[in-house]
C-alpha cells in the first residue's frame, strides 16, 4: 500500500471523517445483522426449519422409504395372523 501524501490538515481531517463514517456504517450493519439473527433464532422458526427439512427429505425419498418399510409391515401382518 502506497502511503498517501497530504498537503494540508484539512485533507487529513476529511479522510479521518470518511474513515469514521465507514466505521460507523460497518458497526450499524453488524448490529442490524445481529438483530436479524436473534429474530430468526426463535423456537418457532427453528422448529419450522426442522419440520421443513424433514418434509423435504421425506418427500424426495418416498419410494426408498416405502421399499424399506414395506417388508416389515408385511411380516408384522403375517405374524399377527399366525398368532405369533
C-alpha positions as CSV (number, residue, x, y, z in Angstrom):
1,X,0.0,0.0,0.0
2,X,1.4,3.3,-1.1
3,X,1.2,6.0,1.7
4,X,-0.9,9.0,0.8
5,X,0.7,12.4,0.8
6,X,-1.3,15.2,2.3
7,X,-0.7,18.9,1.5
8,X,-2.9,20.2,4.3
9,X,-4.5,19.3,7.6
10,X,-8.0,19.7,6.0
11,X,-7.3,16.7,3.7
12,X,-6.2,14.7,6.7
13,X,-9.3,15.7,8.7
14,X,-11.5,14.9,5.6
15,X,-10.0,11.4,5.3
16,X,-10.3,10.8,9.0
17,X,-14.0,11.8,8.9
18,X,-14.6,9.4,5.9
19,X,-12.9,6.6,7.8
20,X,-15.0,7.4,10.9
21,X,-18.2,7.3,8.9
22,X,-17.2,4.0,7.3
23,X,-16.5,2.5,10.7
24,X,-19.9,3.7,12.0
25,X,-21.7,2.3,8.9
26,X,-20.0,-1.1,9.4
27,X,-20.9,-1.1,13.1
28,X,-24.5,-0.4,12.3
29,X,-24.5,-3.2,9.7
30,X,-23.1,-5.6,12.3
31,X,-25.8,-4.5,14.8
32,X,-28.6,-5.0,12.3
33,X,-27.2,-8.4,11.3
34,X,-27.1,-9.4,14.9
35,X,-30.7,-8.3,15.5
36,X,-31.9,-10.2,12.4
37,X,-30.1,-13.3,13.6
38,X,-31.7,-13.0,17.1
39,X,-35.1,-12.7,15.4
40,X,-34.6,-15.7,13.2
41,X,-33.5,-17.9,16.1
42,X,-36.8,-18.3,17.8
43,X,-38.2,-21.7,18.9
44,X,-40.9,-21.3,16.3
45,X,-38.5,-20.6,13.4
46,X,-36.1,-23.4,14.5
47,X,-38.9,-26.0,14.7
48,X,-40.4,-24.9,11.4
49,X,-37.0,-25.2,9.8
50,X,-36.5,-28.7,11.2
51,X,-40.0,-29.7,10.0
52,X,-39.5,-28.4,6.5
53,X,-36.1,-30.1,6.3
54,X,-37.6,-33.5,7.2
55,X,-40.6,-32.8,4.9
56,X,-38.2,-32.0,2.1
57,X,-36.1,-35.1,2.8
58,X,-39.1,-37.5,3.1
59,X,-40.9,-36.1,0.0
60,X,-37.9,-36.8,-2.2
61,X,-37.2,-40.2,-0.8
62,X,-40.7,-41.6,-0.5
63,X,-40.1,-44.6,-2.8
64,X,-36.9,-45.7,-1.0
65,X,-38.6,-45.3,2.5
66,X,-41.6,-47.4,1.2
67,X,-39.3,-50.1,-0.1
68,X,-37.5,-50.2,3.3
69,X,-40.6,-50.2,5.5
70,X,-43.0,-52.4,3.4
71,X,-41.3,-55.8,4.2
72,X,-41.5,-55.1,7.9
73,X,-45.2,-54.2,7.6
74,X,-45.9,-57.4,5.6
75,X,-44.1,-59.6,8.1
76,X,-45.9,-57.9,11.0
77,X,-49.3,-58.7,9.4
78,X,-48.2,-62.3,8.6
79,X,-47.1,-62.9,12.2
80,X,-50.2,-61.3,13.6
81,X,-52.5,-63.6,11.6
82,X,-50.5,-66.7,12.8
83,X,-50.9,-65.5,16.3
84,X,-47.1,-65.3,17.0
